[in-house]
Amino acid sequence: MRRIILFLLLIGSATVAAGCAYTFNPKGKSSLKTIAVEPFDNRTSEYGLTDRLTNIVVEAFIKDGSMRIVPAEKAEAILHGALLRYERQAAQFDITDQVEQYKVVLEFEVSLRTPGNDSTLWTQSMTQEGIYSASTETEETGQQRAGERLVEAIINKTTKSW
């Protein structure tokens, strides 16, 4: 009986130790070190928004520091995006049916490709929302918030090795 208990303890300890050997590492890094960011295409009537979003993406990559921004001819990968849809919708109403909050909805198609052979590393449709107060904020605030969420999704998709 003592041997069975000892055996079970040994098996249990080995199982726990084996389980502890695996860790989820959300900070896993991509092998890519350099990236070029092309100006985003605008397929909507919302003038100037894609220029601001391209700048937000570039600044976010610089701040993240996991990849260097370089010209396309020196990049290991090229990021391209297109704004496909822009909407402003009422998100919340007060008791008199007046809009309290709006949300800006941005839909993009974003892709990462390698220069030279022009192979696609990934392509993804991304829809992000930014909510803002109708009384104290502007639509641009909602655009900024949606843009920040877009950038977070792009950085995670591009730099993290899941």
Salt bridges, closest charged atoms under 4 A:
GLU38 OE1 - HIS80 ND1 2.91
GLU38 OE2 - ARG113 NH2 3.02
ASP41 OD2 - ARG43 NH2 3.94
ASP41 OD2 - HIS80 NE2 3.09
GLU87 OE2 - ARG85 NH1 2.50
GLU107 OE1 - ARG85 NE 2.89
ASP118 OD1 - ARG113 NE 2.58
GLU129 OE2 - LYS103 NZ 3.44
GLU137 OE2 - ARG145 NH2 2.63
